[in-house]
Amino acid sequence: MTFLHPQWLALLALPVILAFWEWVRPGRPLAMPFDGGRGRRGWFLRGLVLLANCLPAGLLAVAILFLAHPITFQPPEVERRLTNIQVVLDTSGSMRGAHGDQSKGRHSRFDSAMESLEKFLHHRKGDAFGLTIFSRNFIHWVPLTLDTETIMLSRPFIAPNVLPDELWGGTFIGNALTGAAAHLAERPVGDRMIILITDGESPDIRTPKDVPIIADLNDKGIVVFGVLMTNDPVDPGLINICRSTGGESFNAVTPEALNAVFKRIDEMKKVVVLEKKPRAADYYDPFFLPALGLLAAAVLALFGLRFTPW
């Protein structure tokens, strides 16, 4: 424990002087006529009276301690560098395809992506996440936010079986990456990262179409990680985009593999701890009970501790 304003502690000399003066000052108690005409003598009673007379000094001491503002330090609070993570999720009709072992019931690629993403969101609590869904076109479904629960609540509304194939079919990764990069660039604070989850190839990232996309991403300081949810070779354009921005591309043919991919992404893009600051908290608790006790004793002394026969 320490004090936020220790200079007030110098005033503790006042109650000490008052209490000392009360004990050593000359004179004796005066017996009043309504006290029965005589004062009760004896060291015990005299001591009680002296203690009662010292109660104001005790209250003054507690008041000075309160003015000094006692504080204690809680476990350090970790201050971390914010990472803005835009999840770019393929919601084309092919994402309804089976993913992994189906012996325990059908599990689509979309389901696996959302479940692994949920674990990653909880693990990276403190980072800002946004969600862009895409196929032929893209929509920024959830803007960058620290309230990651919003992304999981959107699951029923972005499932591939909900979106019409006539308007939403196809896979255009380059278009989605460009849109997500523009959205991330609006955040001036923190690192920037895109996690792309898809199950197909895209005609708009094949060389040389990937060159301006890479230049735009590097100019905005965005790292791209690509996840292909099939066993097919990853599109060379996507490989080039990921590696050129400092990221990596992965195959994830099962839910377990997808979880491992997210773990690998977390290892490659670790949380950066800037500083560990001890948290100061008010610490009046040790003084509340003594203060209440002194106040109660002072009130009782006012009404009860007199040289009376009753």
N, C-alpha and C positions, 0 to 999 in steps of 0.2 A: 504494500500500500504506500502511496505517496500523496502529495497535495498539489493541486493545480495552481493555487495561489499561496505558496508557503510564507510569503511576507506577512500574512495575517497572523501567523503563529507567534510572532513577537509580542502580540497583545496578550498572550497567555500569562504574561507577568502580572497583569492587572488582577485577575481572580486569585492568583497566588498571594499577592500583597494584601488583598482584601481579607482572605481567609486567615493569613498570619496575624494581621491587625486585630481581627475578631478574637483570636485566642490570647493575645498578649496585652491588649489594651487595659489600662487601669479602670477600676470601678467595680461595683457589685450590683446585682439585680435589686431593683426597688420593689418592695412589697406595697401594692396599692390597697386602699381601704376595702375595695370590693373583692380583694383576694383573701379575705379573712383576717387581715391585719398582720400577717406575718409571712415571710418568704420561706419556702422550703429550701433548706440547705442540704448539701451532700454532693459528693463528686459525681455520682451517677446522673442525678437530675441536672446538675450544672453542665455536665458533658452533653446531655441531650439538647439543652438549650443552645449551647455553643455550636453544635452540629446544625441545628435548625437555622441559626444565624448565618452559617456558612453556605446554606443551600443556594442563595442568590449568586454567590461566587462560582459555585459549580455550574449553574445554569449559564452564567456568562462564559465559562470555559467551553461548554458544549456549543454555544452560539458562535464563538470564535472558530472552533473546529469546522463548523458548517460553512462559515465564510471562507475558510481556507480551501474548501471543495476537495474532500478526499476522493481519490480515484484509485482504481486497481487496473492492471493490465490483463486482458483476456488472451487466449491463444492467438498467435499471429494471423492476420487476415491476408490471404494471398491475393496480390494484385497481378493480373495476367494480361497479356496482350490479346486483344480481341481478334478473332479470325472470322471474317464474313464468308460463309459457305453457301453457295447457291447450288442446290440439287437440281439437276436437269434430268427429268425422268421421262423416258419414252412411254407413251400411253397409246401407241398404235395397237391395232387389233391383234398383231402377233404376240403381244405381251400377255395374251390370254393363254398362251401355250403352256404345257406342263413343264414344271421345273423340279428336278431332283426325283427322289423315290416317291412313287405315287401309291405305295402299298397301304399307307395310312390315310388315304383320301387324296383327292385331287388338290394339287398345289400349283398355282399359276406363277409365272415369272413376276407378274405385278405383285402378287401376294408376298412372294419372297423378298422382293425389293422393299416393300413397305415395312415388313417385319424386321429386316436387317437395319433399315434406316432408323426405325424407332429405337433400337438398341444403341445405335451410333449417336442419336440425338441426346439420349440420357447420359451417355458416356462423355460427350463433349458439352455438357451443361456449362453455360457461360459464354459460349460462342453464339453468334447471330446466324440464323439459318433462313434461307428463302427457298421457295419451290417453284420451278418452271416446268410445266408439262409441255410435251411437244409430240408431233408426228410430222404432218406436212407443214403445219403452222405451229406457233408456240404461244403460250399464255403464262404470264407471271401470276401464278395462282396465289402464292403467299409471299408478300414482300419480306425482306430481311427483318427478322425479329428475334428477340431473346425468348419469346413465348413459343417454344417449339411444339407445345401441345396443339397449336393451330394447324400445323402440318399434318399431324396424325388425324385430327378431326375432319380433314378434307378427303380422307381416303374413300368414303362411299361416293363422292361426287366426281372423282377423276378416274374411276376404274374403267378399263378399256371397254367393258360391256355397256357402259353408260354413254360413252361418246360415240356419235355416229361415224361409221367408217366412210360414208359418202363425203363428209366434210373434213374428216380427221385422219384419213388413211395415208400411208406412206411414212418414210423416215428421212427427215432432212436435218442432220446433226449440225451442219455448219450454220444454218439459219438460227437454230436454237442457241448455239454457243455465242453467236454474235449478239443476239438479244440479251442473253444472260450477262455477257461481259458489259454491255451498256448499263444494265441494271446495277451491277456490282460497282461500276465506276462512280455511281452517285454517292457511294459511302466513302467519305474522306478519311475515316479513321479505321485502322486495323488492316490485317492481311486479307488477301482475297483468294478464294479457291472455288473451283467448280468441280462437282462430282457428277459425271455423266453416266447414266444407267440406261442401257439400250440392249436390244437383241438383234439388231440388223445392221446392214451396211447403208451408206449414204452417198449419193452421187455428188453432193455439193462439198465434199472434203477431199476429193481425190486430187492429187497433184496435177496441175499447179494451183487448184482452187484453195488448197490449204495454206498457201503462202501468206495471203493478206489476212487470213484469220489468225495465224500465228503472230504476225506483226501486231495486230490489234490487241491480242491477249497480252503479249509481252509489254506493249506500250502502257497497258493498264495495270501491269504487275499482277497478273492472274495466273495461278497454277491450275492445271487441268489434270484430273484423274478420270480415266475412262474404264467402265466396267461393261464387258460384253457377257450377257447371260446365256450364251450358247457355247458349244464346243468348236464353233467355226473359227477360223483365223480372224484375228482382229484386223479391221480395216487399216491398211497401211497409212492412210491419211490421218486416222485417229491416233495411231502410234506416233506419227511424226508430230502431231499437235501436242500430245501429252509430254513427250520427251523434250520438245523444244521449249516448253513452258516450265520445265522442272518437275513435272509429274510422271505418271506411269500409267500403262494400260494393263488390264487384267481380264482373264476368262473366269467366269464363276458359273459352273454348270449345275451346282447343287446349292441349297440354302446354307449348308455348312461352309462351302467354298466362298459364298458371298459374305458370310460373317467374317471369314478369315481375311477377305479382301479389305473390308472396312477396318479391321484391326491393323492391317498393313498400312493403310492410308493414314491411320492415326499415328503410327510409328514414324512414318515419313514426314508428317506435318504435325509435329508435337506441339503441345500447349507450351507457350513461352511464358515463364514466370518472371515478371519484371522486378517485383519487390515483395517481401513479406513484412507487413507492418503490424506491430502489436496494437491491439484495439484497446483504447482506454474506456473505462466504464465507471460511472459514479459508484461510490462505495460508502454510502451513508449508513448502511445497515448496522454496523457495530455501535453506532452512536444513538440510534433511535430509542432503544430500550433504556439506556442510561438517562437520556434526556427526559423520557416519559416518567421514569422513576424519580428523578430529581424534581420534576414539576409536581408530581403527585405528593411527594414529601413536603414540598414547599407549601402547597395548598393546605395539607393537614396541619402543618406547623402554624399557619396563620390562624386556624380555628381551634387548635387543640393544645399546643405546647405553650401554656402560660403557667405562672406561679399561682395556681388556684387549688383549693382543697378538693375539688371534684375531678 
